Amino acid sequence: MASSLILHHYQLSPFSEKIRLMLGAANLPWQSLLVSPLPPRPATDPLTGGYRRIPVAQFGADLVCDSQLITEEISQMSAKEYLAPSNASQEALELATFAESTLFFDAASLVPPRQALTELRRHLSLFDTARFIWDRLGIARETRGNLSVAEGAKRFRNSLAKLDEQIQGEFLFGDQPGHADFALYHPLWFLSQVGAVPLSPKLTRLNAWYSRMNQFGHGPHSPISAKDALAVAAASQPRGVLPEFRDHPDVGHEVVIAPTDYAKVGTRGHLAGVSEQRWILRRDTGRFGTVHVHFPRRGYRIRRKD
């Protein structure tokens, strides 16, 4: 029997909202482990080896990192193939990539500072609020370069106007919501929920689409403690690695895998398998046993330690 999904997430995380909404659309039950927006995270860090990004999906002793790979898991679990990035058209993938990078950071820059501070203080201590702001300013410098807020705002408005013209049906690319729909939803959710900035009423098609997406909700879920999530990992064995995934020259070697865009902290372990979509890293955690940490190949780099 497949392990149930434990989602390591925090409430204001836009990429977590992408996954929460997709779980609602797939009607999959899941367990909610709320974590800090920034490390240290007592249940996540020992298992993933210090990977900084959220969300992380835990299936027993398997930890799946990055929302693009988590969506593949949700697609397989729910037998809804249209949710997976691997089944999306090139046009849909390009839109998803744009929505999760350029469009998201443009949206985040439009959140009024006072409103952002108020929302953060509802969820975080004053110290953690300061840490969060400082961390995100660093990420913004890495990703936005010298683009001014005004230029980003103009690009954001133009992008939404084009998207409003593009939508012809229920969803972006047909009658079923795909990966691109959830990728586009979360920057608009962030601007609306965190920034209290609604979509312009002139964007009639985009507003109707957003309402349809919002109706999916988060599906059936229940809380789980950090202690219990670690106990699940300790009592489990990682999923088997298919023989064809072990046919790679780096399998068995100690490697470091890290994102290529931001939050570039690497995770060290021994490469257990490689598929077209993912790297599988074996980590021996000691107290919690052996785990496999899964990373997408797109957007991540691998380096052998030897």
N, C-alpha and C positions, 0 to 999 in steps of 0.2 A: 504493500500500500504506500502511495506517495505521501511524503511528509506534508503537513499543512504549512501554509505560508505564514511566516512571522515577518512583519514589515517593521524595520527599524526606521523611524521617521520622526519629524517634528512638525508641529501644526502649521507654521508659516513657511515651510519648505515648498516652493513651487513645483519642483520635480517630484516631490512626494505627492502633491495634489494630482499631478498627472497620473501616477500609479493608483492612488486611491480611487480616482474617478474611473479608471480603466477596470479596476476590480469591481466597481459598481456595475459597469456596463457588461462585464462578463458574469456577474452574479456569483462570484466566488467568495466563499467564507475565508476570513483571514484573522490573524491575531495582531494586535496593535502594541508595539513597544515604542513608547515615546522616549526620545533621546535628546540630548543637548544639541543646539545648533552647531556648537563647536566642540572639538575634543577637549578634555577626555570624555569618553563614553564607555562606562564600565562593562557593558555587555557587548558592544560592537567592536571596540578596539582589540581585545584579546583574540577575537575570532578572525578579524580581517587583517590584523597586523598593522593597524594604524592608518588604513585607508580613510581619507578625510571626508569623502562626499556622502551625502544622504539623498535618496534612500538606499538601503541595502535590504534585499529579500533573503530571509533565512529559510532553508528547507532542511531541517535536521542538522547535519554536519556540512551542508553545502551553503555557501554564502554567495549570492549573486549581486554583483556590483554594477551600478550605472542603470539608469531607467531604460535605456534602449535595450539592454539585455534582459531586464526584468520583464519587459513587454513580450519578449519572445517566450518566456516561461508562462506568462499568463495566457498567451495565445494557445500554447500547447495544452495547458491544464484545462482550458475551457472549450477546446476544439473550435475556437473562433479564429480561423486562419487570417482573416482580414485585419486583425489587430496587430500582426507582427510586422516589424520593419522589413524583414526578409521577403515578405510577400507584397511590399509596396512598389509602386512604379517609381521610376527615376525622378519624375516630377514631384511626386509626393515626398520622396526622401529629401530632395533639395529644399522643399518648403519646410519640412520638419527641422532640418539642420538650421535653416535661417531663423525659424521661430524660436529655437532653443538657444540661439547665440545672439545674433544681432538684434532681433526683435525683442527678446527678453531683456537685454541690457538697456535698450532704449526705453522699454516700459518701466524698468526699475528706476531709471534716472528721472522719470516723471512723477514718482511718488513724492508728495510734499514732505520735506524733512520733518516738520513738526508732527505730521500724521504718522510718518514712519516711526518716529521716536515714541509716540503714544502707543502705537500697536506693539512695538517691541517691549515696552515696559509692562504691558499687560501679561506678557509671557515670560519675561526674563528679569533677573536682578539688574541693578544699575551697573554692576561690574561686568556681567555677561553682555549687557546691552552695548557697553563701550567696546568690549572685545569683538562683538559681532560687527559693529560699524567699521572698526579699524580693519578687520579681516576683509569685509566686502569692498572697502575702498581700494585695498590692494588688488583684489580680483578685477575690479572695474578698470584700474590702471592697466592691467595686463591685457584686457580684452577690448577696451574702447579706444586706446591710443589717445590721440590729441583731439578727438571729435568733441565739440562743445555740446552742452545740454540742449541748446537751441537747435543745433543741427540734428541732434538725435531725435528731438521732438518732431521736427519737420519730416524726417525720414520715417518715423513711427506713424504719423498721420497719413503720409502717402502710401505706406505699406498697407494700412488698414483699408484705405479707399480702394486699392487694387484688389484686395481680398474680398471686399464687399461685392465688387463687380464679378469676381470669379465664381462665387457660390451660385450654383444653378439648381441644386437639388437639396435633399435633406442634410447632406454632409459635404465635405470638401471635394471628395472624388467619387461620389456615388450615393447609394441608398444605405450603406453601412458605414459606421464610423471606423476609420483606420488610424494607423499610427500618427499620421499628420494632424488629424483632428485633435488628438490629446496633446500633441506637441504644441499646437497653436493655442489650445485652451489655457494652458497654465500661465503664460505671461499675462494674458488678459485677466485671469483670475487674480493674479498677484496685484496687478494695478487696481482692480476693483476692490478686493478684500483688504489688502494691506494699505493701499493708497487712497481708498474711498473715491476713486476716479472712475466713473461709469463710462461705458462706451457711448460715443456720440449717437443721439437718436437718428441722425441722418443715415447711419449705417444700418439700414433696415434688415438686410439679409444677414449681416454678421450678428446683429442682435438676436434674430430669430434662431440662428445656428447656436449661439451661445446659450440660449435658453434651453434648446433641445439637449445640448451636452450637459448642462447643469442638472437636468432631470435624472441622470443616471445615478446620482448620489454615490455613496461609498460602499454600498453592499453590506452584507452581514459580517460584523466583526466584533471581537471581544478583546479586552486588555490582557496583556501578559507582562509579568515583571521581568526585570533584567536577570534576576536569579533563576527564574524558571526557563528563560530563553537559553541561558548558559547550560542549564541542566539538560535541556533538549539536545544541545550539541554534544555534550559529554556522553549521553546515552545512545547516540546515533553513530552510524558509519557513513562516510561519504558515498555518494552514488558511484557505481562502477563506471570506468572510462572505457569506451568502445575501442577495440583493437586498432581500428583505422585512425583514431585520434592520437594514438601513441607513436605513429609513424612520422616523427619530426626530429630533426637532428638535435634539438635542444631538450627533448624530453629526458627527464632524469637529472638534468643539470640544475644547479642553483641559479636562479635568475631574480631580477627585480623588474616588476611591472608598474608602470606609472602613467597617469594621464599626460597628454601632450599639450593641453591648452591652459589649464589653471589648476590650482590645488594639486601640484605635481609631486606630492609625496609618494615615494615608491613603496611597494609591498614586496617583501622578500620571501622566497620559498623555493621548492623544487617543482619544475614544470612537469605536470602529470599528463597533460593532453592538450591537443590543439585541433580545433575544428575550423571550418570556414568562417564562423562567426566569433569564436571565443578562444581565450587562453584559460586553461584550468591549472591553478597553482595549488600544490599540496603544502600545507603548513602543519607542523607538529607543535601544538600549543602547550604540551605538557599536561597541565591540570584538566584541560577540556578535550584532550585527545587529538586525533588527526582530523583536519577539516580540509575541504577543497574550496578555494576562493575563485570565482569565475569572473573574468573581465572580458568586455567586448574587444575585438581586435581593432575595430575602427575607433580612432581617437585615443589609443593607448600604444605605448612602445614597450618593448621587452629588451632587457640587457642581461647577458650571461655574466655571472660573477667570476667565472674562472677564465 
